[in-house]
Amino acid sequence: MLGLNKKDFRLLMIVLGLTMLAPFILNPFPSSSGLAQFNAGYPDLMQRFVIFGIFAIGFNILFGLTGYLSFGHAAFLGVGSYGAMWMMKLFSLNVIPAIIMGVIVAGIFAVAVGYVSLRRSGIYFSILTLAFAQMSYALAYSVLTPITGGETGLQIKSTDSPLLSNLAEGEIGRANLFGMDMRASYEMAVGDWLFTFNAGYYIAAVFMLISFYLAIRIFRSPFGTMLRAVKSNQTRMYYTGLNARPYTLAAFVISGMYAGLAGGLLVAMDTQVGPERMFWTASGEVVLMTILGGAGTLIGPVLGAGAIKYMENILSKINKDILHQWFAFLPDGLEDFIITLVYPFIGKGWHLTLGLIFMAVVIFLPGGLVEGGQRIKRLFSRKKKPGDDEADKASQSTPAE
Amino acid sequence: MEAIILQILNGLDKGSAYALIALGLTLIFGTLGVVNFAHGALFMIGAFCAVTLSRLISLSHEVAVEGKVDFLGNPATESVPYIYDWFGRATGDAIIDWAVPLSILFAIPVMMLIGVIMERGLIKHFYNRPHADQILVTFGLAIVLQEIIKYYYGANPIPTPAPDAFRGSFDFGAAMGFDPNTIIYPYWRLVYFAFAAVIIGAVFAFLQFTTFGMVVRAGMADRETVGLLGINIDRRFTIMFGLAAAVAGLAGVMYTPINSPNYHMGMDFLVLSFVVVVVGGMGSLPGAVLAGFLLGILESFASMGAVLEVLPGLNQIIIYLVAIIILLTRPRGLMGRKGVMED
């Protein structure tokens, strides 16, 4: 189906199901219960899940396949955002031209950066991309203020009158898709549950599914195989008469365009952009997402993006009072003791948990959450059929060097 | 002329910090072949050693003041640092005033210990893994260290003043025969530069003139052969890691009066220090020092008013721009050795 084999098609269908039913799946707790704060089914966060999923999928095409670790990928997200923003301010409040513009601008920028950075590999490549991203950030912050809005960034103001949108005098435009407001939501109350179906989320989710589908096709294509060859042994590639540069550049540009798409979508959802979107910590975040989920796997980056955004938005909200409520059943002394132990890892300290989990993943699970899942699966299947052990080993063995 | 001298001086203190961090990074890379993204965190922990010590020595207890009552009629109390009780008031004040320089003594063992624990506990297991893994795990470690500091010390910068004796500024203009008040430079920055020069000199002397340093240099050149000669090179490299951590920590300690330490100062410096290392040449100690000062001075020249009028924003990007040009035209950096991480 769709040019995919059975297994990939099933994966795509699972992702399709998960994204379409996300408002239900992410809202498992009734809103009056104490666990309601773990509900992630509100539009803003769901949009972030899929948008950063796209960003991570794109990053994974570069890092997961070719092994080139870019530490400046947020620059493309930022540049795409600015491009999309200007399209909205000047041309049309419809999100489609804005998103297309974001992808194109990010793609062109990626060609320029990639052409220079890909002359080097390894740590030098990381430093070069980092340098370009920090330069973009510094310029967006200072000199390019007329274009980027400097520190305050860009928003849609009442003075903006896009060419194709008939706005009344002084009306602040809102992002839409052929007249459908991005913020439009349909709320469904079932008993104690409240499910929100947001237009912006579904538009972003459709883009995510398309990107995911394209990523599967790239992974399974001869082009994808070429990129894996770059990762495993570039010298050998040269000896067989292949030039690796065009392939890596193509991968770099594709992954830059994914970032631009994510940037465009971010603008489409919240119609604002600031330079901090390009800061190197933002680049570091997408690295964390991809590694956490599993670099080089299809679904890994999406899982990683989801996990980090969930922690950022849910874990960080838990404060001491909530902890006291949870552990209220314990004797007083023990309650305080446990809360003192747990408190540094949640709330404002969620970065600490993230750092620890990330280190644990790099040390013990280089394949990320996906590898973790596979190991657990193997553990259970092995108990049933001891004969599978040999098959596992055979499929895992690498060709002799 | 005055303006040029002033800019060179301005570049020196930042350049010193870059050079010290880059020196440590290069030591670690040259000996162990590890790209340490947590080095900025070590710089930051060094700075917080100074904060910790100055808090420790000003620990106080409440003492009732004779013959005074507060507005409720209770006997009034004032807080007296314990150190007054031990050394008397005048000496105690002097010790508190000199907290930052005293932190050097405190920071050296602490940083060495942290470095050795880091190497033995974590980095040791990453020698045979790809550079990308090393970058990632040390990046994770940097986040963890940073968050621990943030938890204990808060997110705001903590002002840590220099001793009173170094508060003022030195009028270079008058001393060098120019108009007075044209070249004014804070004393502490001079101290910082001198300190950096001493540390750099000490590290080089240690490597050049001691048997230990000789073995380490031999190990940097050919680790396997040195190991085959029956020398426990791993243990020496571990000590070098501790030394590199101490250098970064000392750079941090002395930097506190220039910039109040906060938990993300390390990351801010790390990005630039990596650029410095790459410009200087991966694995080259003199290259790291040279590039550190060079880029510090270039940065300060780029922030001159006259330059900014022609090329606005240059001060923000000059370091990265230089790095890109150097990396593309001279792949092994200014003074890099042939064959070390050239691809």
Interface residues (C-beta under 8 A of the other chain):
Chain A: G67 L69 V116 R119 R120 S121 G122 I123 Y124 S126 I127 L128 L130 A131 F132 Q134 M135 A138 L139 Y141 S142 V143 L144 W280 T281 G284 V287 I291 P344 G349 H351 L352 L354 G355 L356 F358 M359 V362 I363 P366
Chain B: V35 L122 H125 H131 A132 D133 I135 L136 V137 F139 G140 L141 A142 I143 V144 Q146 E147 I148 K150 Y151 M267 V271 F274 V275 V278 M282 P312 G313 Q316 I317 Y320 L321 A323 I324 L327 L328 P331 M341 D343
